[in-house]
Every structure is written in C-alpha cells, then in structure tokens.
Amino acid sequence: MVKQVRAQVTREMIVAGAAAVFGRRGYGLASIADIATESGVTKGALYFHFPSKDELARAVIAEQHRRTMTASAAVIEEGRPGLETMVLLSVVLARQLLNDPVVHAGIRLTTDVSSFDPPVTEPYQDWLRTAEALFRQAADEGDLRPEIDPGMLAGVIVPAYTGVQLLSETVSRRADLMDRVRDLWTVLLPGIVPASRFERLRSLPQLVR
C-alpha cells in the first residue's frame, strides 16, 4: 500500500513537472531531461512511469481534461438555462487556462495536433457533445432561433473558442483572454437568439469576467 501511494505521488509529480515544461516549450522543444529535472525525479523513475514523451503528453492531456470536465460538471449541475450555462463554461475554461498550469499545458498540447499519431480528439468530442446538449436545452427554452441546428452551432462555437484562446496566447500571453471571450459572445448572440429574447439575454457576455 505504501509503495502504491508513493508511486502515485511520483506519477503526479511527473505530470505536474511535464505540464510546466510543455506549457513553456510545447511538445517539440520539451525534453525528457528537462521534465525529469522539473519533476525532481531521475530519468529512470520518469521512464518507469512513462516509457515515452508521447505517453507523458497524453497523461497531461488526460489530467487537464479531467480537471476541465469536473469544473464544467459542477457548473452544469447548478441547473441554469442552457445558454447561460454555455457562457459560464467558457468562463470556467478561461479561468483554468489562466490559473492552472496543467490545463494550460494540456490545451496547448491538444492544439499541437501534428505531434500525435493518432491525434488526440477526445477532449474536442466531449466539448462538442456538451455544447450541443446545452444548445438543445437553449432551443427547448426558446433562447435559440428555431432555424439554427444545435449540433451545427456547437461545431462553430467550439473551434471559434479554440481560435480565440490561441490568438490570445499568441499576442498577449492570454492577458486579454477574458476580453476576447466576451467579444466572442457579444458578436455571436445577436445571430443565434430570437429577436423577442435578445433584450433579456444581451447581458450574458458580461458574465465573462
């Protein structure tokens, strides 16, 4: 039992160290030696838990996705209207990108699709399913224009959000991330909300703060 606990602690240290290095340098420039040093373990201990850099990167992505989905589930369970919940989920992810090194690294790794064979698609698929479900809820609540398909909208907003955070990372190291996410919803809402509901819902982008 003690050995299992110690092994789990070591594994968590390695994932945290790898996240720090991947977050700073990306997949291509990160080295096993740098990750071992950052983690405070030997290269042998690192290879015992993760036989390759690819497996280590996937472990960081898996932990990032677990943290993101856990935080998102807590928001969904609060039972707010679908469109409001979707906006709040974008806030949750933005805050994690700003404050959680594992989430920052995991998102960076998932967008570096050329580094993985096969590509990592599960996080995107989960976000697409979550967004579609919330947009269907919004449609049922009368907050989505009837001619807009929830699945199609999810297929637009998820990559749009990905692009917004990537641009923010590139031009400002995410200093303007919240502003850009707020702008995304400000532009999007008039095109998806029925005119009769717009006055009530036009303040939703102000939840991004």
LINRA-V276254 format. One record per helix or strand of 2 or more residues. SS is the DSSP state (alpha for helix, beta for strand). FROM is the first residue (numbers start at 0). TO is the last residue. If there is no record, write none. Layout:
BEGIN
ss = {SS;SS}
from = {FROM;FROM}
to = {TO;TO}
END
This chain:
BEGIN
ss = {alpha;alpha;alpha;alpha;alpha;alpha;alpha;alpha;alpha;alpha;alpha;alpha}
from = {1;31;42;52;81;100;112;121;149;176;194;203}
to = {28;38;48;75;98;110;114;139;171;191;200;206}
END
